[in-house]
């Protein structure tokens, strides 16, 4: 794909924030960081438009709490129309669960919000991208 070049004017504090973002995320240059931010924004706009997207819900919880497994399984049955697969990884006392999903952004967001809200979930996050 051809690359177009253009100039950008930024306030000094915004430029410093961009440079810090480049360093933290180890982008090779500002252009890559700006490209990433634009693509991320476009994907998030698609979520808001309720477009077809795919992604993963990542959950971390204690293996010892059996109610969590039961609750998440019940939710996954309710949302089986958008769930592609589920993977469990047992890491010492914790369980890492990854739920692969594909569907309308609003439905996936609803599913992830309900999963993350299950009592005992230590960490949860939804990651989506255009399908």
C-alpha positions in Angstrom: 0.0 0.0 0.0 1.3 3.4 -0.9 2.2 5.8 1.9 1.3 9.5 1.9 3.3 12.0 3.9 1.8 15.0 5.6 2.9 17.5 8.3 1.3 17.7 11.8 1.4 20.6 14.2 1.1 19.8 17.9 1.3 21.7 21.1 4.5 20.9 23.0 2.8 19.0 25.8 0.9 16.9 23.3 4.1 16.2 21.4 5.8 15.1 24.7 2.9 12.8 25.4 3.2 11.3 21.9 6.9 10.7 22.4 6.3 9.1 25.7 3.6 6.9 24.1 6.2 5.9 21.4 8.7 5.0 24.1 6.4 3.1 26.3 4.9 1.0 23.5 8.3 0.7 21.7 7.1 2.0 18.3 10.0 2.6 16.0 8.8 6.2 15.3 6.0 8.7 15.7 4.4 7.7 12.4 3.9 4.1 13.6 2.3 5.4 16.8 0.0 7.8 15.0 -1.0 5.0 12.5 -1.8 2.7 15.5 -3.9 5.3 17.3 -5.9 6.1 14.1 -6.6 2.4 13.5 -7.5 1.9 17.1 -9.9 4.8 16.9 -11.5 3.4 13.7 -12.1 0.0 15.3 -13.6 1.6 18.4 -16.0 3.6 16.1 -17.1 0.3 14.6 -17.9 -0.9 18.1 -20.1 2.1 18.7 -21.9 1.5 15.4 -22.6 -2.1 16.5 -20.8 -3.5 13.5 -19.8 -7.2 13.2 -16.5 -7.6 15.1 -14.4 -10.4 16.6 -12.3 -10.6 19.6 -11.7 -12.2 23.0 -12.8 -11.8 26.6 -9.9 -12.5 28.9 -10.7 -13.4 32.5 -8.5 -14.2 35.5 -10.0 -15.8 38.7 -9.1 -18.2 41.5 -9.5 -21.9 40.7 -10.7 -22.6 44.2 -14.0 -20.7 43.7 -16.3 -23.2 42.0 -19.2 -20.7 41.7 -17.2 -18.6 39.3 -16.9 -21.5 36.8 -20.6 -22.3 37.1 -21.6 -18.7 36.6 -19.3 -18.1 33.6 -20.5 -21.4 32.1 -24.2 -20.4 32.4 -23.4 -17.1 30.7 -21.5 -18.8 27.9 -24.5 -21.0 27.3 -26.8 -18.0 27.1 -24.4 -16.3 24.6 -23.4 -19.4 22.6 -24.5 -17.6 19.4 -21.4 -15.4 19.6 -18.9 -17.6 21.3 -16.5 -19.4 19.0 -14.4 -21.3 21.7 -13.2 -21.1 25.3 -9.7 -21.9 26.6 -8.7 -22.5 30.2 -5.1 -22.2 31.4 -4.4 -23.2 35.0 -1.6 -21.1 36.5 -0.8 -22.1 40.1 -3.9 -20.9 42.0 -5.5 -18.9 39.2 -7.3 -19.7 36.1 -6.8 -17.7 32.8 -9.9 -18.1 30.7 -10.0 -16.8 27.1 -13.4 -16.7 25.3 -13.1 -16.2 21.5 -16.1 -14.2 20.2 -17.6 -13.0 17.0 -20.8 -10.9 16.6 -22.3 -7.5 16.8 -20.2 -5.2 19.0 -23.1 -4.4 21.4 -23.8 -8.1 22.1 -20.1 -8.9 22.7 -19.8 -5.9 25.0 -22.9 -7.1 26.9 -21.4 -10.6 27.3 -18.0 -9.3 28.5 -19.6 -6.9 30.9 -21.7 -9.7 32.4 -18.7 -12.1 32.6 -16.4 -9.5 34.2 -19.1 -8.6 36.7 -19.2 -12.2 38.0 -18.3 -12.1 41.7 -14.7 -13.3 42.2 -13.4 -12.3 38.8 -10.0 -10.7 39.6 -9.4 -9.2 36.1 -11.4 -9.1 32.9 -11.0 -7.3 29.6 -12.7 -7.4 26.2 -10.5 -7.0 23.1 -12.2 -6.5 19.8 -11.2 -5.9 16.2 -13.1 -5.6 12.9 -14.2 -8.9 11.5 
